[in-house]
Amino acid sequence: MSHPTLELKKAYLALRHALDHTVRRFNLTSAQFDVLQLLMHHDGLPHRELQQRLAIASPTLTNIIDVLEREGHVERRSNEADARTKTIHLSLKARALCASEEFCLAGEALVGQMFKGFTEDERAGFMQALKRVEVNLDALT
C-alpha cells in the first residue's frame, strides 16, 4: 500500500491535468481557472487574500492576474479603504464565460468524471473526509 500523502498528491496532480485539459478550450489554464472560480464567489478580493486562499506565491499570482487582465477577464482596482492595495474583480467578459452553458457543462462533466462510480453517500463522505484532512493539517501550522 502506498503512503496517503503520495496518493493524495497523485489525485491532486490528476485533477490539475484533467482541469487543464477541460479549460484549455476556453483559452485558460487551471491556475487561471482557479482565480476566476474564486472571484466568481468572492469578487473584489485583495491580492494578498487571493494569494492566501489559493496558496500560491505572490509573484505567481501576479503573473496569472497579468494574463487574465490582458485577456479582459479581470481588472485591478484601488481599494477604497486602503489606496495602497488593489482588489481583483471579474470583468463582464469573464462573468459571461463562467455563466455560459458550454463552460458549465464542461465543469459538470469534469466533476462527473471525478466522481464516476461514487454513490451520493460516498461523494458526500469523501467531501467531508477532505475537509477533515484540511482542518487536521492546518492545525500543524
Kinemage of the C-alpha trace (Angstrom):
@kinemage 1
@onewidth
@group {chain A} dominant
@subgroup {mainchain}
@vectorlist {calphas} color= white
{ca met a 1} P 0.000 0.000 0.000
{ca ser a 2} L 1.230 3.473 -0.889
{ca his a 3} L 1.593 6.300 1.604
{ca pro a 4} L -1.528 8.511 1.985
{ca thr a 5} L 0.420 11.683 1.221
{ca leu a 6} L 1.600 10.232 -2.085
{ca glu a 7} L -1.899 9.067 -3.021
{ca leu a 8} L -3.372 12.483 -2.239
{ca lys a 9} L -0.666 14.170 -4.307
{ca lys a 10} L -1.268 11.808 -7.231
{ca ala a 11} L -5.010 12.541 -7.084
{ca tyr a 12} L -4.315 16.289 -6.968
{ca leu a 13} L -1.989 16.082 -9.979
{ca ala a 14} L -4.576 14.047 -11.904
{ca leu a 15} L -7.150 16.730 -11.111
{ca arg a 16} L -4.821 19.521 -12.310
{ca his a 17} L -4.134 17.643 -15.541
{ca ala a 18} L -7.842 16.986 -16.147
{ca leu a 19} L -8.726 20.583 -15.303
{ca asp a 20} L -6.056 21.924 -17.681
{ca his a 21} L -7.460 19.669 -20.400
{ca thr a 22} L -11.024 20.841 -19.672
{ca val a 23} L -10.376 24.606 -19.606
{ca arg a 24} L -7.889 24.652 -22.497
{ca arg a 25} L -10.773 25.014 -24.979
{ca phe a 26} L -11.655 28.290 -23.217
{ca asn a 27} L -8.051 29.528 -23.571
{ca leu a 28} L -7.464 29.196 -19.832
{ca thr a 29} L -5.043 27.290 -17.644
{ca ser a 30} L -6.106 25.528 -14.465
{ca ala a 31} L -4.359 28.256 -12.443
{ca gln a 32} L -6.312 30.955 -14.267
{ca phe a 33} L -9.500 28.965 -13.750
{ca asp a 34} L -8.786 28.810 -10.011
{ca val a 35} L -8.591 32.607 -9.847
{ca leu a 36} L -11.793 33.059 -11.862
{ca gln a 37} L -13.643 30.465 -9.815
{ca leu a 38} L -12.659 32.085 -6.536
{ca leu a 39} L -13.602 35.545 -7.806
{ca met a 40} L -16.975 34.225 -9.002
{ca his a 41} L -17.781 33.515 -5.363
{ca his a 42} L -15.770 36.329 -3.731
{ca asp a 43} L -15.337 39.164 -6.198
{ca gly a 44} L -13.121 42.075 -5.221
{ca leu a 45} L -10.625 40.240 -3.044
{ca pro a 46} L -7.352 41.987 -2.252
{ca his a 47} L -4.304 40.450 -3.929
{ca arg a 48} L -2.930 39.166 -0.615
{ca glu a 49} L -6.153 37.412 0.349
{ca leu a 50} L -6.482 35.871 -3.104
{ca gln a 51} L -2.907 34.643 -2.767
{ca gln a 52} L -3.605 33.104 0.644
{ca arg a 53} L -6.828 31.408 -0.436
{ca leu a 54} L -5.119 29.898 -3.484
{ca ala a 55} L -1.962 29.014 -1.516
{ca ile a 56} L 0.397 30.357 -4.184
{ca ala a 57} L 3.325 32.760 -4.138
{ca ser a 58} L 2.677 36.438 -4.768
{ca pro a 59} L 4.795 36.643 -7.967
{ca thr a 60} L 2.975 33.605 -9.367
{ca leu a 61} L -0.417 35.185 -8.700
{ca thr a 62} L 0.766 38.476 -10.195
{ca asn a 63} L 1.705 36.675 -13.410
{ca ile a 64} L -1.657 34.895 -13.555
{ca ile a 65} L -3.566 38.138 -12.961
{ca asp a 66} L -1.435 39.968 -15.563
{ca val a 67} L -2.505 37.448 -18.218
{ca leu a 68} L -6.146 37.441 -17.107
{ca glu a 69} L -6.168 41.242 -17.172
{ca arg a 70} L -4.574 41.339 -20.629
{ca glu a 71} L -7.252 38.900 -21.856
{ca gly a 72} L -10.008 41.090 -20.385
{ca his a 73} L -11.109 38.652 -17.676
{ca val a 74} L -10.187 40.643 -14.567
{ca glu a 75} L -9.431 44.182 -13.564
{ca arg a 76} L -7.407 45.617 -10.733
{ca arg a 77} L -8.959 48.444 -8.739
{ca ser a 78} L -7.652 50.616 -5.950
{ca asn a 79} L -9.051 49.561 -2.611
{ca glu a 80} L -11.380 52.265 -1.286
{ca ala a 81} L -10.314 51.547 2.294
{ca asp a 82} L -6.571 51.456 1.542
{ca ala a 83} L -5.291 53.006 -1.694
{ca arg a 84} L -2.011 51.090 -1.353
{ca thr a 85} L -3.747 47.795 -2.046
{ca lys a 86} L -5.533 46.588 -5.153
{ca thr a 87} L -8.616 44.452 -5.321
{ca ile a 88} L -9.198 41.998 -8.143
{ca his a 89} L -12.566 41.953 -9.916
{ca leu a 90} L -14.121 39.792 -12.600
{ca ser a 91} L -14.959 41.542 -15.852
{ca leu a 92} L -18.300 41.209 -17.600
{ca lys a 93} L -16.478 39.090 -20.203
{ca ala a 94} L -15.352 36.603 -17.524
{ca arg a 95} L -18.797 36.528 -15.911
{ca ala a 96} L -20.347 35.723 -19.284
{ca leu a 97} L -17.785 32.989 -19.910
{ca cys a 98} L -18.231 31.402 -16.484
{ca ala a 99} L -22.025 31.509 -16.824
{ca ser a 100} L -22.065 30.146 -20.370
{ca glu a 101} L -23.733 26.811 -20.983
{ca glu a 102} L -20.603 25.361 -22.606
{ca phe a 103} L -18.412 26.333 -19.648
{ca cys a 104} L -20.890 24.982 -17.078
{ca leu a 105} L -21.362 21.727 -18.977
{ca ala a 106} L -17.579 21.252 -19.198
{ca gly a 107} L -17.303 21.738 -15.438
{ca glu a 108} L -20.158 19.357 -14.739
{ca ala a 109} L -18.563 16.734 -16.998
{ca leu a 110} L -15.250 17.047 -15.155
{ca val a 111} L -16.895 16.681 -11.737
{ca gly a 112} L -18.996 13.800 -13.074
{ca gln a 113} L -15.858 12.006 -14.245
{ca met a 114} L -14.130 12.714 -10.948
{ca phe a 115} L -16.950 11.058 -9.013
{ca lys a 116} L -17.671 8.290 -11.559
{ca gly a 117} L -18.766 5.159 -9.723
{ca phe a 118} L -19.402 7.002 -6.437
{ca thr a 119} L -22.789 6.863 -4.753
{ca glu a 120} L -24.182 10.142 -3.414
{ca asp a 121} L -23.304 8.995 0.114
{ca glu a 122} L -19.730 8.138 -0.940
{ca arg a 123} L -19.365 11.510 -2.618
{ca ala a 124} L -20.637 13.340 0.480
{ca gly a 125} L -18.383 11.246 2.709
{ca phe a 126} L -15.388 11.954 0.502
{ca met a 127} L -16.028 15.699 0.661
{ca gln a 128} L -16.346 15.525 4.460
{ca ala a 129} L -13.136 13.497 4.712
{ca leu a 130} L -11.250 16.015 2.525
{ca lys a 131} L -12.404 18.851 4.774
{ca arg a 132} L -11.262 16.931 7.859
{ca val a 133} L -7.843 16.309 6.294
{ca glu a 134} L -7.559 20.037 5.542
{ca val a 135} L -8.526 21.044 9.098
{ca asn a 136} L -6.203 18.446 10.634
{ca leu a 137} L -3.235 19.564 8.526
{ca asp a 138} L -3.958 23.266 9.087
{ca ala a 139} L -3.695 22.557 12.821
{ca leu a 140} L 0.014 21.762 12.317
{ca thr a 141} L 0.725 25.321 11.218
